[in-house]
Amino acid sequence: MAKHKTHFEDCDVLVVGGGMAGTGAAFEARHWGRDLKIICVEKANIDRSGAVAQGLYAINCYMGMQWDENQPEDHVRYARNDLMGMVREDLGYDMARHVDSTVHMFDEWGLPMMKNEKTGRYLREGKWQIMIHGESYKPIVAEAAKKSADKIYNRIMITHLLMDEAKENRVGGAVGFNMRTGDYYVFRAKTVIVAAGGASHIFKPRAVGEGMGRTWYAPWSNGSAYALPIAVGAKMTQMENRIVLCRFKDGYGPVGAYFLHLKTYTQNANGENYEKKWYDQTKELVGEYIDHHPTPTCLRNHAFIQETIAGRGPIQMVTTEAFQDPHLETVGWENFLGMTVGQAVVWASQNIDPKYTNPELTTSEPYVMGSHATCSGAWVSGPEDLSPPEYFWGYNRMLTVEGLFGAGDTVGGSAHKFSSGSFTEGRLAAKAAVKYIEDKKAENINVSDKQCEDFKKVIYKPLENYTVGRNEITGGTVSPSYILPIQGLQRLQRIMDEYVGGIATNYMTNGNMLKKGLELLKWLEEDLENVGAEDYHQLMRAWELKHRALTSQCVTEHTLFREETRWPGYYYRGDHMKLDDENWHCLTVSRRDPQTGKFTLEKVPVYHIVDEKEKKKAS
Ligand SMILES: Cc1cc2nc3c(=O)[nH]c(=O)nc-3n(C[C@H](O)[C@H](O)[C@H](O)COP(=O)(O)OP(=O)(O)OC[C@H]3O[C@@H](n4cnc5c(N)ncnc54)[C@H](O)[C@@H]3O)c2cc1C
């Protein structure tokens, strides 16, 4: 253990993860906390980290309030509709009312925005999306964070949160290790903002073996945003609401610009419009939700999945008409070159020119995240002026652990934030964290040396497991006393895939399968005590796996708890195939007891604040 040097850093605001939400948090923390010490710790390098690493072609959340294009209420209704009613409207409204100011700053900071030359308005791709030349998106927001924070630590993976030993249920910082040097880092902090992105690779991906890593969601997002708070007993919400994406096959190129801007459409292999064929069957399952406009994302997936199961795939995107227009053809290609170069490469390798061939679409394996058309994540306090008492406990975006805040994919219940909304939520969380410090709520935090030393032993144990166990084998990778991270990952993915509603079962699961899944996950947890890492990179893989496994337990518990199929197309409960508004028009909230590892779940009311307000106004 002495081999790994320990570094101590004390600070006021610690931001874990320097993606969209983390950079927003670092920026805003400095605005409100001029004299505070602000540290941001990132697993990769913030210039190119997180889901926006490669760039984006559109900012998907912009109201355009100055031109009265949309108001925050409209966005709440939109997100509520898309998530089949299940969102935290206080959080969504709060994000939406501030998101335009974030986008205007991006514009000032030099992000190339596409504008109408005559009106000066941002060019819209759809009702909520505006178009950008966004290859440089991430370095631009990273620069704002670098100028704001006292220090950015790159290449440090945070593995655990520290807890205050003077006051129960109050955070005290975080620990992790540098993946290049192997050094141990202790960050003692008055407040911690977790902004560590969502989770890919917990369900078995379509691309395995040589194609592993080719997923829609960033392959390096490993659920730390969930595992860190879960491990210290923070409450989580809507973890069953995993997302499945309809995307171009193999490259996972986005379809938004194609549908919205190029006006392309889908068809089955026989050239038929299949979506309307599933109307009656879907109505049987979800009732009037199928009549909502726009059709919720999961229900569009549902038609796709059912049509494929019926044997009329592959489903194609009809590009051959739009691509005859040279301008649309350029937009179609640029859309990939700015953010998913791999899709263009896949098409080139398969001899697909979308001008002459309609490319295939697919539905992805499920991912867990909180900022897209999905809202898994931590149960947080909302803003003072909007939230009903059950949703408010003092500080905006504070989790149920004192001093611990969240933003972006970390936060549950608030879907459709996307890149701009995640940055905005980081700003909101940071403002509240600074207030928490100013209100003297973070005084006399005590984190003992013992707590830090204990974590140090735990963190490096996989290196020891490997060093001791490797002598038992003379060749190959199968050891009697340790498992490698890749072996554990594949086991996790199979459990989730086969029992919790992955691609193996066409997203189908049921109570019995989920219980079996939980049993297998428990055994995996036990075996992960014996994960072996041969170097620091594998040590990172080991901890990524542990975070994924804990996240998976939470997802499975939630999926078991909600006895209905709320989002057909994301997953199905075969034993409860229908949406059940009478019993399940509510949010699900879980807590894992850090001592026993047992989860308890509860139903929490979902308040439709926006229309209630309007109803009251009218009466
Ligand atoms: C494929 C894809 C396409 C998208 N397209 C669009 C789009 O066109 N327009 C749009 O507006 N939005 C888009 N989004 C959404 C947008 O990217 C996300 O909403 C946003 O990035 C979420 O911000 P975040 O900070 O929560 O996560 P991220 O931006 O992913 O940041 C998380 C950060 O945490 C770091 N991290 C993780 N674990 C640890 C750890 N243990 N210790 C330290 N650091 C850690 C990661 O390295 C990463 O930098 C897209 C997302 C995806 C996945």
The ligand as a MOL file (V3000), in Angstrom:
LIG
                    3D

  0  0  0     0  0            999 V3000
M  V30 BEGIN CTAB
M  V30 COUNTS 53 58 0 0 0
M  V30 BEGIN ATOM
M  V30 1 C -24.8700 9.3290 -28.2590 0
M  V30 2 C -25.4160 10.5520 -27.6430 0
M  V30 3 C -25.8710 11.5680 -28.4530 0
M  V30 4 C -26.3700 12.7260 -27.8900 0
M  V30 5 N -26.7590 13.7200 -28.7230 0
M  V30 6 C -27.1380 14.9090 -28.2040 0
M  V30 7 C -27.4400 15.9930 -29.0630 0
M  V30 8 O -27.4160 15.8560 -30.2840 0
M  V30 9 N -27.7520 17.1630 -28.4980 0
M  V30 10 C -27.7830 17.3560 -27.1490 0
M  V30 11 O -28.0550 18.4610 -26.7030 0
M  V30 12 N -27.5090 16.3300 -26.2980 0
M  V30 13 C -27.1870 15.1190 -26.7950 0
M  V30 14 N -26.8910 14.0780 -25.9550 0
M  V30 15 C -27.0820 14.2410 -24.5030 0
M  V30 16 C -25.8960 14.8460 -23.7790 0
M  V30 17 O -24.7050 14.3650 -24.2910 0
M  V30 18 C -26.0300 14.4990 -22.2940 0
M  V30 19 O -27.2930 14.9390 -21.8770 0
M  V30 20 C -24.9740 15.1600 -21.4140 0
M  V30 21 O -23.6800 14.8940 -21.8770 0
M  V30 22 C -25.1190 14.6820 -19.9750 0
M  V30 23 O -24.2170 15.3770 -19.1900 0
M  V30 24 P -23.5040 14.7060 -17.9040 0
M  V30 25 O -22.5410 15.6930 -17.3900 0
M  V30 26 O -24.5270 14.1570 -17.0140 0
M  V30 27 O -22.7220 13.4590 -18.5080 0
M  V30 28 P -21.4020 13.4900 -19.4090 0
M  V30 29 O -21.3770 14.6990 -20.2660 0
M  V30 30 O -21.3210 12.1690 -20.0730 0
M  V30 31 O -20.2140 13.6400 -18.3590 0
M  V30 32 C -19.9140 12.6870 -17.3750 0
M  V30 33 C -18.4480 12.8420 -17.0170 0
M  V30 34 O -18.1380 12.1240 -15.8230 0
M  V30 35 C -16.8810 11.4770 -15.9910 0
M  V30 36 N -16.8420 10.3480 -15.0470 0
M  V30 37 C -17.5920 9.2200 -15.0860 0
M  V30 38 N -17.3300 8.4440 -14.0240 0
M  V30 39 C -16.3900 9.0980 -13.2930 0
M  V30 40 C -15.7200 8.7940 -12.0830 0
M  V30 41 N -15.9820 7.6860 -11.4010 0
M  V30 42 N -14.7960 9.6660 -11.6190 0
M  V30 43 C -14.5220 10.8180 -12.2960 0
M  V30 44 N -15.1370 11.1510 -13.4590 0
M  V30 45 C -16.0730 10.3050 -13.9450 0
M  V30 46 C -16.8820 11.0670 -17.4450 0
M  V30 47 O -15.5950 10.7870 -17.9200 0
M  V30 48 C -17.5250 12.2880 -18.0880 0
M  V30 49 O -16.5890 13.2680 -18.4370 0
M  V30 50 C -26.4180 12.8810 -26.4880 0
M  V30 51 C -25.9750 11.8390 -25.6620 0
M  V30 52 C -25.4810 10.6860 -26.2310 0
M  V30 53 C -25.0010 9.5940 -25.3480 0
M  V30 END ATOM
M  V30 BEGIN BOND
M  V30 1 1 1 2
M  V30 2 1 2 3
M  V30 3 2 2 52
M  V30 4 2 3 4
M  V30 5 1 4 5
M  V30 6 1 4 50
M  V30 7 2 5 6
M  V30 8 1 6 7
M  V30 9 1 6 13
M  V30 10 2 7 8
M  V30 11 1 7 9
M  V30 12 1 9 10
M  V30 13 2 10 11
M  V30 14 1 10 12
M  V30 15 2 12 13
M  V30 16 1 13 14
M  V30 17 1 14 15
M  V30 18 1 14 50
M  V30 19 1 15 16
M  V30 20 1 16 17
M  V30 21 1 16 18
M  V30 22 1 18 19
M  V30 23 1 18 20
M  V30 24 1 20 21
M  V30 25 1 20 22
M  V30 26 1 22 23
M  V30 27 1 23 24
M  V30 28 2 24 25
M  V30 29 1 24 26
M  V30 30 1 24 27
M  V30 31 1 27 28
M  V30 32 2 28 29
M  V30 33 1 28 30
M  V30 34 1 28 31
M  V30 35 1 31 32
M  V30 36 1 32 33
M  V30 37 1 33 34
M  V30 38 1 33 48
M  V30 39 1 34 35
M  V30 40 1 35 36
M  V30 41 1 35 46
M  V30 42 1 36 37
M  V30 43 1 36 45
M  V30 44 2 37 38
M  V30 45 1 38 39
M  V30 46 1 39 40
M  V30 47 2 39 45
M  V30 48 1 40 41
M  V30 49 2 40 42
M  V30 50 1 42 43
M  V30 51 2 43 44
M  V30 52 1 44 45
M  V30 53 1 46 47
M  V30 54 1 46 48
M  V30 55 1 48 49
M  V30 56 2 50 51
M  V30 57 1 51 52
M  V30 58 1 52 53
M  V30 END BOND
M  V30 END CTAB
M  END
